[in-house]
Amino acid sequence: MSALRHILFPYDFSAQCDEIVPFVRALAQRVSARVTLLSVAPPGEVGAATEALQRRLDRALPDAFPGLIVERVAAAGDAAYHIADFSARRSVDLIMLPTHGLGLFRTMLVGSVTAKVLHDAACPVWTAAHADAQTALPLPRTVLCAVDDSDAGAELARCATGFATVVGARLQMFHVVGPVTDWSSLESERRLQEHVREQTRARIAARLQAAGVTAPLRVALGGVVEAVVEEARQEGADLVILGRGSVAEPFGRLRTHAFGIIHRSPCPVISV
């Protein structure tokens, strides 16, 4: 993610899309990336309707991306398909989109267009906080990387390190250990749980060290979604990075909770 040359910004003229313009602009300017605005008319609206959409798109956000190369593309059909297809064909490095909208992508919320993009896109996807108003800093100062206990988690941490270096952000690594006992009120069971946590921390720390990652690591106990969301709040994170892998399959506990984290995170999320 440290080499971001092309950012795709699916734009549906909604207030939710306008809310994330500062985030797209800040990141694109930081890495000197070109930006493509993609608008997709509903299925069946081809020909004149698509041409009208292109004209509308050509007039949209005229001063939003000063100093950057900006392309504007209109299409018609399934929005998620066009977003994923364009990103694959045009070597997009990052897709940036809200989690919900009220414009052409009216069903853009976790479980619909955004969910399909997260499932189908091969590149990382940046999603805004699931709120009408975005409060995180457009260019993050604090990044929380949620890793699982795998080689893929270490690779994600390495990517997050590169990204944090490029944007000049502080990076915190975070892992969640699920409960191993239903009897946490017993001292012996609490010791067992703490032993598992420490073992897991040592194992992940070794993986990170081997990957050249020096960011601090914290390992917490609890549910994955709740713990990651709370850690983001406690750290004042401007961005969460997580590994989504193939969100349709259980590639680790963290990946199976990607949608829940995206939906509840107090700040934007990049899922890799």
HELIX and SHEET records of a PDB file:
HELIX    1   1 ALA A   15  GLU A   19  1                                   5    
HELIX    2   2 VAL A   21  VAL A   31  1                                  11    
HELIX    3   3 ALA A   48  ARG A   59  1                                  12    
HELIX    4   4 ALA A   79  ARG A   89  1                                  11    
HELIX    5   5 VAL A  113  ASP A  120  1                                   8    
HELIX    6   6 ASP A  151  VAL A  167  1                                  17    
HELIX    7   7 GLU A  187  ALA A  210  1                                  24    
HELIX    8   8 VAL A  224  GLU A  235  1                                  12    
HELIX    9   9 ARG A  253  THR A  256  1                                   4    
HELIX   10  10 ALA A  258  ARG A  264  1                                   7    
SHEET    1   A10 VAL A  70  ALA A  76  0                                        
SHEET    2   A10 ARG A  34  ALA A  41  1                                        
SHEET    3   A10 HIS A   6  PRO A  10  1                                        
SHEET    4   A10 LEU A  94  LEU A  97  1                                        
SHEET    5   A10 VAL A 125  THR A 127  1                                        
SHEET    6   A10 VAL A 269  SER A 271 -1                                        
SHEET    7   A10 LEU A 239  LEU A 242  1                                        
SHEET    8   A10 THR A 142  ALA A 146  1                                        
SHEET    9   A10 ARG A 170  VAL A 177  1                                        
SHEET   10   A10 LEU A 217  LEU A 221  1                                        
END                                                                             
